[in-house]
Amino acid sequence: MNSKRLTEEELIEKQEKVKAWLHILDKIYWVKMTVFSRAINIHNQNLHNFRKGKRGLTEENTVLLEKVIVRKYGRLLMLEDSDDESISK
């Protein structure tokens, strides 16, 4: 994969961002976690535990999950961010 490894802080930050995205996609848009677990080839329960904060993902799976989310649902997440900004103004 990448020769550049993430630092511990970068990995934690990336994991928190991915967890927030998973929460938005699940609770607002009703996207099921099986879509993502199949895309990155991990067990659905492991992804569920990651989202709940009971378990971590490897750096490789975190980066892969971030890419899958951005490719499939990036526009929805951008809309969600712009809605949050308009509400806070």
Backbone as CSV, one residue per row, in Angstrom:
resi,resn,N_x,N_y,N_z,CA_x,CA_y,CA_z,C_x,C_y,C_z
1,MET,0.834,-1.173,0.000,0.000,0.000,0.000,0.877,1.233,0.000
2,ASN,0.669,2.174,0.909,1.490,3.371,0.992,2.786,3.065,1.723
3,SER,3.868,3.695,1.271,5.109,3.563,2.000,5.120,4.538,3.171
4,LYS,4.302,5.586,3.086,4.207,6.571,4.156,3.274,6.039,5.240
5,ARG,3.791,5.880,6.421,2.996,5.417,7.548,2.428,6.613,8.291
6,LEU,1.248,6.446,8.841,0.623,7.498,9.618,1.177,7.487,11.038
7,THR,1.278,8.665,11.633,1.646,8.716,13.043,0.440,8.290,13.862
8,GLU,0.661,8.036,15.128,-0.427,7.594,16.007,-1.533,8.649,16.090
9,GLU,-1.141,9.924,16.158,-2.132,10.998,16.241,-2.943,11.094,14.947
10,GLU,-2.270,10.974,13.807,-2.969,11.030,12.518,-3.944,9.874,12.375
11,LEU,-3.527,8.688,12.822,-4.385,7.511,12.732,-5.624,7.677,13.615
12,ILE,-5.437,8.178,14.827,-6.568,8.387,15.732,-7.515,9.433,15.156
13,GLU,-6.959,10.512,14.608,-7.780,11.561,14.003,-8.577,11.020,12.820
14,LYS,-7.926,10.227,11.989,-8.582,9.642,10.820,-9.680,8.668,11.257
15,GLN,-9.418,7.881,12.287,-10.420,6.941,12.774,-11.634,7.663,13.346
16,GLU,-11.419,8.760,14.051,-12.539,9.528,14.589,-13.386,10.124,13.474
17,LYS,-12.713,10.600,12.420,-13.438,11.163,11.275,-14.275,10.085,10.590
18,VAL,-13.699,8.911,10.415,-14.407,7.803,9.764,-15.588,7.353,10.630
19,LYS,-15.399,7.298,11.951,-16.504,6.932,12.848,-17.654,7.923,12.723
20,ALA,-17.329,9.202,12.665,-18.372,10.224,12.525,-19.115,10.044,11.210
21,TRP,-18.383,9.782,10.139,-19.016,9.559,8.838,-19.919,8.344,8.865
22,LEU,-19.445,7.244,9.474,-20.264,6.035,9.566,-21.545,6.313,10.348
23,HIS,-21.427,7.082,11.413,-22.599,7.417,12.218,-23.606,8.228,11.395
24,ILE,-23.115,9.221,10.655,-23.994,10.043,9.806,-24.680,9.185,8.754
25,LEU,-23.897,8.340,8.085,-24.469,7.516,7.013,-25.476,6.509,7.552
26,ASP,-25.235,5.990,8.737,-26.148,5.010,9.312,-27.413,5.671,9.842
27,LYS,-27.276,6.710,10.624,-28.439,7.295,11.307,-29.270,8.213,10.419
28,ILE,-28.653,8.938,9.510,-29.399,9.891,8.684,-29.808,9.285,7.350
29,TYR,-28.868,8.583,6.698,-29.128,8.068,5.347,-29.430,6.576,5.310
30,TRP,-29.423,5.913,6.443,-29.775,4.501,6.569,-28.899,3.580,5.729
31,VAL,-27.632,3.910,5.584,-26.691,3.044,4.877,-26.222,1.990,5.869
32,LYS,-26.358,0.745,5.518,-26.007,-0.339,6.423,-24.504,-0.619,6.399
33,MET,-23.996,-1.055,7.527,-22.560,-1.284,7.675,-22.063,-2.460,6.837
34,THR,-22.962,-3.339,6.420,-22.529,-4.459,5.591,-21.961,-3.981,4.264
35,VAL,-22.425,-2.836,3.780,-21.893,-2.270,2.533,-20.392,-2.029,2.686
36,PHE,-20.003,-1.467,3.826,-18.599,-1.127,4.047,-17.773,-2.336,4.451
37,SER,-18.344,-3.224,5.256,-17.585,-4.398,5.684,-17.260,-5.299,4.497
38,ARG,-18.168,-5.390,3.553,-17.888,-6.184,2.354,-16.866,-5.493,1.454
39,ALA,-16.927,-4.165,1.397,-16.019,-3.410,0.535,-14.570,-3.521,1.000
40,ILE,-14.353,-3.552,2.316,-12.967,-3.628,2.806,-12.631,-5.022,3.321
41,ASN,-13.575,-5.955,3.180,-13.359,-7.366,3.481,-13.003,-7.605,4.952
42,ILE,-13.854,-7.084,5.844,-13.743,-7.410,7.264,-15.111,-7.876,7.738
43,HIS,-15.131,-8.510,8.883,-16.382,-9.021,9.437,-17.255,-7.847,9.870
44,ASN,-18.547,-7.962,9.642,-19.494,-6.893,9.945,-19.469,-6.517,11.432
45,GLN,-19.335,-7.494,12.306,-19.326,-7.214,13.745,-18.085,-6.405,14.137
46,ASN,-16.950,-6.642,13.481,-15.744,-5.859,13.763,-15.956,-4.392,13.397
47,LEU,-16.615,-4.154,12.272,-16.896,-2.777,11.860,-17.888,-2.122,12.824
48,HIS,-18.879,-2.871,13.247,-19.855,-2.352,14.210,-19.154,-1.986,15.527
49,ASN,-18.280,-2.848,16.001,-17.542,-2.567,17.234,-16.607,-1.372,17.068
50,PHE,-16.024,-1.220,15.904,-15.184,-0.047,15.630,-16.013,1.224,15.722
51,ARG,-17.186,1.209,15.124,-18.049,2.385,15.134,-18.502,2.745,16.537
52,LYS,-18.705,1.748,17.365,-19.128,1.981,18.749,-17.958,2.324,19.667
53,GLY,-16.735,2.229,19.167,-15.564,2.565,19.965,-15.027,1.424,20.814
54,LYS,-15.503,0.217,20.572,-15.061,-0.938,21.350,-13.827,-1.608,20.754
55,ARG,-13.478,-1.223,19.540,-12.392,-1.897,18.836,-11.788,-0.925,17.838
56,GLY,-10.521,-1.124,17.525,-9.873,-0.297,16.514,-9.728,-1.049,15.211
57,LEU,-9.380,-0.325,14.170,-9.076,-0.933,12.880,-7.602,-0.711,12.593
58,THR,-7.050,-1.560,11.773,-5.664,-1.366,11.372,-5.561,-0.116,10.512
59,GLU,-4.364,0.372,10.372,-4.145,1.565,9.547,-4.590,1.324,8.121
60,GLU,-4.275,0.164,7.593,-4.639,-0.170,6.214,-6.154,-0.177,6.033
61,ASN,-6.872,-0.815,6.957,-8.338,-0.869,6.857,-8.967,0.505,7.060
62,THR,-8.376,1.312,7.934,-8.906,2.661,8.157,-8.788,3.500,6.896
63,VAL,-7.625,3.469,6.258,-7.413,4.239,5.031,-8.321,3.718,3.926
64,LEU,-8.438,2.411,3.807,-9.295,1.810,2.794,-10.765,2.175,3.028
65,LEU,-11.212,2.131,4.272,-12.577,2.491,4.607,-12.846,3.960,4.295
66,GLU,-11.890,4.824,4.591,-12.043,6.242,4.278,-12.205,6.449,2.769
67,LYS,-11.406,5.750,1.982,-11.498,5.870,0.527,-12.847,5.398,0.005
68,VAL,-13.333,4.287,0.531,-14.621,3.744,0.092,-15.748,4.720,0.428
69,ILE,-15.715,5.267,1.625,-16.765,6.213,2.038,-16.749,7.450,1.157
70,VAL,-15.570,7.997,0.915,-15.467,9.216,0.114,-15.918,8.963,-1.316
71,ARG,-15.528,7.829,-1.891,-15.919,7.535,-3.276,-17.411,7.331,-3.423
72,LYS,-18.014,6.586,-2.489,-19.436,6.258,-2.631,-20.357,7.347,-2.099
73,TYR,-19.988,7.969,-0.997,-20.907,8.863,-0.302,-20.313,10.241,-0.023
74,GLY,-19.286,10.613,-0.730,-18.633,11.893,-0.501,-19.550,13.077,-0.688
75,ARG,-20.392,13.023,-1.701,-21.310,14.145,-1.957,-22.334,14.302,-0.835
76,LEU,-22.843,13.191,-0.320,-23.789,13.279,0.794,-23.134,13.890,2.025
77,LEU,-21.901,13.491,2.281,-21.195,14.017,3.447,-20.876,15.500,3.281
78,MET,-20.579,15.927,2.047,-20.332,17.349,1.804,-21.618,18.141,2.029
79,LEU,-22.754,17.597,1.603,-24.039,18.254,1.849,-24.315,18.360,3.345
80,GLU,-24.003,17.311,4.065,-24.218,17.296,5.508,-23.358,18.358,6.197
81,ASP,-22.099,18.504,5.750,-21.214,19.529,6.311,-21.734,20.929,6.002
82,SER,-22.226,21.145,4.791,-22.734,22.481,4.452,-24.017,22.793,5.217
83,ASP,-24.841,21.781,5.506,-26.032,21.988,6.323,-25.653,22.392,7.737
84,ASP,-24.627,21.753,8.299,-24.176,22.090,9.640,-23.662,23.516,9.711
85,GLU,-22.959,23.962,8.666,-22.420,25.312,8.650,-23.541,26.350,8.550
86,SER,-24.570,26.055,7.755,-25.675,27.014,7.616,-26.503,27.098,8.902
87,ILE,-26.597,26.024,9.626,-27.340,26.016,10.881,-26.593,26.801,11.953
88,SER,-25.255,26.685,11.965,-24.474,27.346,12.997,-24.367,28.856,12.776
89,LYS,-24.685,29.345,11.579,-24.562,30.786,11.294,-25.714,31.578,11.830
